[in-house]
């Protein structure tokens, strides 16, 4: 079984590989950077979800894979508070698409202000934490949960939701 991953991000790749390997121990993985076709910093649940779907669908165009995974992180504002949001999509070679969302925590207002002004969360978090490439490691979710939930953990949860839906659909067809 061949699984395509629509990014080279280490945290996202780790999530796809670790969860998929449980259910598909003989799977091979291929990372392919594909554009989300949404803003570099998605600013709503809808836009973040669409980015994940776009990545997954692009992977499956003329692909010889079982399915493709698109994962997208973004933010959404609720009652004046900005939250992290994240979505995943699994697209199959027969055109089916499954989606799932994950955890969210509020961001400090000093970060939200920069995002509203057009900045991207990853680079803002690098400055905030004085670290490089935080989006590939703990991510903002790790920083704001005291490392109780890291970015790969958050996307692992989404992968469980995606594979669960996919496997149920196979079971229901039988």
N, C-alpha and C positions, 0 to 999 in steps of 0.2 A: 504494500500500500504506500502510495506517495502522497504526502501532504505538503501543500505550498503555504508559505508564510509570507504575507504581504509587507514585510519590513525587515530591516537588519537590526532593529532595536534589540539589545540584549535581554532586557526585562521581558519584552513581549515574546521573543523567541524561546526563552527559558520556560515561560508559562505554557506555550503551545507544545513544546517537546515533552515537558514533564507530565502533563496531563494526558496528552495523546498516547504517550508510550505505555501508560497503564492499560489502556483499552485496545491499543494496536501495537503490541510489542515488536512487531517486525516492520513497523513504519519507517520510511525514509523521509527526510525533511529537506526542503529546498527553500531557501530564503530568496525572495525576489522583491526588490524595492519597487513598489507601485504607488502612484500618487493617489491621495485621498479624494481629490477633485473638490475639496471644500477648503475653507480658510486654513492657513497654517495654524491658527489658534481657533478651533471651533468654539463658538460662544453659546451654544444651546445643546440640549439633549438631542433635538432633531438633527442639527448639523453634525454632531459627533456620531450619531447613529448612521447617518448617510455616508459619512467618511468611511466607516467600517464596512458598510455594504459595498461601496464603490471599490474598495481595495479587494475584498473577497471576490467580487464578480470579475474584476480585471484579471485576476490570477487565473481564472478558469477559461478565458478566451483562448481557444486553440491549445489547451493544456492537456497533457496526458496524466493527470493526477486524479486521485479519488475525491479530494476536496481542497478548497483554499480557505484560509483564515485571514480575515481582516480585523485588526484591533485598532481602536482609536480612542485617544484621550482628549478631553475637552473640559469646558467649564459651563456652568449654567447659573443664572441669577434667580434667586427666589426671595421675594420680599426684601430686596436690597442687600442680601447676603450672597456672595459668590461661592459656589461649591464646585469641587472637582466632580466630573462625570466621566464615564467611560463606557464604551460599547464594543461588542464583538459581533462578527458575522461569519457564518460558515456557508460557503457556496459550493454546491455539488456539481459534478460534470453533467447532470441532467437538468440543471437550471434551478433547483431548489435553493432557497436562501433562508437560513435560520438566524435569528438575532437574539442578543441578550445584553443586559446592562448589569453594572456592578456597583460597588461601594462609592460613597461620596461623603466628603467632609467639607466643612466651611474653610475658606481661605482667609487669612488676615486681610483686613481692609487695605493695608499698604501694598499688598500684592494685587488685590482686586483692582485698585486704582490703575496700576500699570497695565493690566490686561484690558481694561476698558479703554485705555489710551492706545491700544494696538500692539502691545508687547505680547510675546509668546511665553507661556508658563515655564518651559524648560530653562531657557536662558535667565529668566527672572529668578528661578529657584537656585540656579548656579551662583548668582550674585548673593542671594539671601543666605545661602548656606556656606558660601565661600568654598564651594566644591566644583568640580568639572563633570559635565555629563550626568547630572543627577537623574535625568530621565531614563538612563540605561541601568540604573541601580535602584535605590529605594524610592525614587520619585517623590513628588510632593506628598503623596499619601503616606509614605514612610516617615517623612519629616513631621507631618502633622498628626501622626498616631504614635509618636515616640518609638518608631520602628516596629510596632506591633503588627502592622500590615504594610508590606512592601509592595512596590508596583507589580512585581511578578506574581505575588500572592493574589492581588486584586484581579489580574488577568487570568490566573489559574481558576478562580471562581467562575469567571465568565466562560472559560473553556469547558468546565464541567457542565454548565447550563447549555452550551452549544452542542456538545457531544451527546448529552442526555436527550435533547430534542431530536437530534439526528438519528440516534439509535431507536428511539420510540417510533419515529416515522417508518423505519425499516421493519420493526416488529409489527406495526399496524398494517403494513402492506401484505404481510404473510397470511 
